């Protein structure tokens, strides 16, 4: 049985990643409709990575019975530039605040499975923030971002642009475990 505090963080992370998955799909549609097909592709790829994170967290939750959750999603954006800023803010929150705290508790409580899924997500969120920042700079100039193919590791959700490495630098999965968004 997973200890209570770690499990509550797994549930929180599952909810946050699930909401990010859906929010980024909505942002992808809006970017496509606004004439930013590459930014739309980025949102779609990152949405896929967030779904992988949610699934990894879910597999570590062992609660029996119902749980009440509170989501911390960002709402209110109305343009691709605002959507990208929401993405940057959310990813930076996860990188700088949320996942470091969750990993520390999981490590202290010797909950290895949770610690691994938190680390996987934390590493991926770093790349997401950087990709969103590049996309926002282009969108602010009313241009689409110039992304090459985007690859998402199916094991950990790590996301990269351009050439896919032979091995994921986060979880060591082989190149054939990447989904390509071209």
C-alpha positions as CSV (number, residue, x, y, z in Angstrom):
1,X,0.0,0.0,0.0
2,X,1.3,3.4,-0.9
3,X,1.7,5.8,2.0
4,X,-1.0,8.4,2.4
5,X,1.0,11.6,1.6
6,X,2.7,10.1,-1.4
7,X,-0.6,8.7,-2.7
8,X,-2.3,12.1,-2.3
9,X,0.5,13.6,-4.4
10,X,0.0,10.9,-7.0
11,X,-3.7,11.7,-7.2
12,X,-2.9,15.4,-7.4
13,X,-0.4,14.8,-10.2
14,X,-2.8,12.5,-12.0
15,X,-5.5,15.2,-12.0
16,X,-3.1,17.9,-13.0
17,X,-1.6,15.9,-15.9
18,X,-5.1,14.8,-17.0
19,X,-6.3,18.4,-17.1
20,X,-3.2,19.5,-18.9
21,X,-3.8,16.8,-21.5
22,X,-7.3,18.1,-22.3
23,X,-6.4,21.8,-22.0
24,X,-3.5,21.3,-24.5
25,X,-5.9,19.6,-27.0
26,X,-8.2,22.6,-26.8
27,X,-5.2,24.9,-27.3
28,X,-4.1,22.8,-30.3
29,X,-7.4,23.3,-31.9
30,X,-7.4,27.0,-31.3
31,X,-3.8,27.3,-32.6
32,X,-4.8,25.4,-35.8
33,X,-7.8,27.7,-36.3
34,X,-5.6,30.7,-35.8
35,X,-3.2,29.7,-38.6
36,X,-0.4,28.2,-36.4
37,X,-0.2,24.5,-37.6
38,X,3.2,23.9,-36.0
39,X,2.2,25.3,-32.7
40,X,-0.9,23.2,-32.9
41,X,1.3,20.1,-33.5
42,X,3.4,21.1,-30.4
43,X,0.3,21.3,-28.2
44,X,-0.9,17.9,-29.5
45,X,2.5,16.3,-28.8
46,X,2.8,17.7,-25.3
47,X,-0.8,16.7,-24.7
48,X,0.2,13.2,-25.5
49,X,3.1,13.4,-23.1
50,X,0.8,14.7,-20.3
51,X,-1.5,11.6,-20.9
52,X,1.6,9.4,-20.5
53,X,2.4,11.1,-17.2
54,X,-1.2,10.7,-16.0
55,X,-1.2,7.0,-16.8
56,X,2.2,6.5,-15.1
57,X,0.9,8.2,-11.9
58,X,-2.4,6.3,-12.1
59,X,-0.7,2.9,-12.1
60,X,0.9,3.8,-8.7
61,X,-2.4,4.8,-7.0
62,X,-3.8,2.0,-4.9
63,X,-6.6,3.7,-3.0
64,X,-9.8,1.6,-2.4
65,X,-12.9,3.7,-2.7
66,X,-13.7,7.2,-3.8
67,X,-11.4,10.2,-3.5
68,X,-12.2,13.9,-3.8
69,X,-9.8,15.9,-5.8
70,X,-9.1,19.5,-6.4
71,X,-7.6,20.6,-9.7
72,X,-5.2,23.5,-10.0
73,X,-5.7,24.2,-13.7
74,X,-5.2,27.5,-15.4
75,X,-8.2,28.9,-17.3
76,X,-9.2,32.1,-19.1
77,X,-6.9,32.2,-22.1
78,X,-8.4,33.3,-25.4
79,X,-5.5,33.4,-27.9
80,X,-2.5,31.2,-28.9
81,X,-0.1,33.6,-27.2
82,X,-2.1,33.4,-24.0
83,X,-2.4,29.6,-24.3
84,X,1.4,29.3,-24.7
85,X,1.9,31.5,-21.6
86,X,-0.5,29.3,-19.6
87,X,1.6,26.3,-20.8
88,X,4.8,28.0,-19.8
89,X,3.5,28.9,-16.4
90,X,2.0,25.5,-15.7
91,X,5.2,23.6,-16.8
92,X,7.4,25.9,-14.8
93,X,5.2,25.4,-11.7
94,X,5.6,21.7,-12.1
95,X,9.4,22.0,-12.6
96,X,10.2,24.5,-9.9
97,X,7.5,23.7,-7.2
98,X,5.3,20.7,-7.6
99,X,7.5,17.8,-8.7
100,X,10.6,18.6,-6.6
101,X,8.3,18.5,-3.5
102,X,6.5,15.3,-4.6
103,X,9.8,13.6,-5.4
104,X,11.3,14.5,-2.0
105,X,8.3,13.1,-0.1
106,X,8.2,9.9,-2.2
107,X,11.9,9.4,-1.6
108,X,11.6,10.0,2.1
109,X,8.7,7.6,2.3
110,X,10.6,5.0,0.2
111,X,7.9,4.9,-2.5
112,X,10.1,4.1,-5.4
113,X,7.4,3.7,-8.0
114,X,6.0,7.1,-7.3
115,X,9.4,8.7,-7.2
116,X,10.2,7.3,-10.6
117,X,6.9,8.6,-12.2
118,X,7.4,12.0,-10.6
119,X,11.0,12.2,-11.9
120,X,9.9,11.1,-15.4
121,X,7.2,13.9,-15.5
122,X,9.6,16.5,-14.0
123,X,12.2,15.8,-16.7
124,X,9.7,16.1,-19.5
125,X,8.1,19.3,-18.2
126,X,11.5,21.0,-18.5
127,X,11.5,20.4,-22.2
128,X,7.9,21.5,-22.5
129,X,8.5,24.9,-21.0
130,X,11.4,25.5,-23.4
131,X,9.4,24.5,-26.5
132,X,6.4,26.6,-25.4
133,X,8.7,29.6,-24.9
134,X,10.1,29.2,-28.4
135,X,6.6,28.9,-29.8
136,X,5.4,32.0,-27.9
137,X,8.2,34.1,-29.3
138,X,7.1,33.2,-32.8
139,X,3.3,33.7,-32.1
140,X,4.0,37.1,-30.6
141,X,5.4,38.1,-34.0
142,X,2.3,36.6,-35.7
143,X,4.4,33.7,-37.1
144,X,4.1,30.0,-36.7
145,X,6.9,28.3,-34.9
146,X,9.5,26.5,-37.0
147,X,9.5,23.1,-35.4
148,X,11.0,20.0,-37.0
149,X,9.4,16.7,-36.0
150,X,8.5,16.3,-32.3
151,X,9.0,13.0,-30.6
152,X,7.4,11.8,-27.3
153,X,8.8,8.8,-25.4
154,X,5.9,6.4,-24.7
155,X,7.5,5.2,-21.5
156,X,8.2,8.5,-19.6
157,X,6.7,11.3,-21.8
158,X,10.1,13.0,-22.4
159,X,9.6,15.3,-25.4
160,X,12.2,16.4,-28.0
161,X,12.3,18.2,-31.2
162,X,14.3,17.2,-34.3
163,X,16.4,14.0,-34.4
164,X,15.2,11.3,-32.0
165,X,18.0,9.9,-29.9
166,X,18.8,6.1,-30.0
167,X,17.8,6.0,-26.3
168,X,15.6,8.2,-24.2
169,X,17.9,10.2,-21.8
170,X,15.3,10.0,-19.0
171,X,14.1,6.3,-18.9
172,X,16.5,4.7,-21.4
173,X,13.7,3.4,-23.7
174,X,14.9,2.7,-27.2
175,X,14.2,5.0,-30.2
176,X,11.3,2.8,-31.4
177,X,9.4,3.7,-28.3
178,X,8.9,7.3,-29.5
179,X,5.7,8.6,-31.1
180,X,6.6,11.1,-33.8
181,X,4.5,14.2,-34.5
182,X,5.6,15.5,-37.9
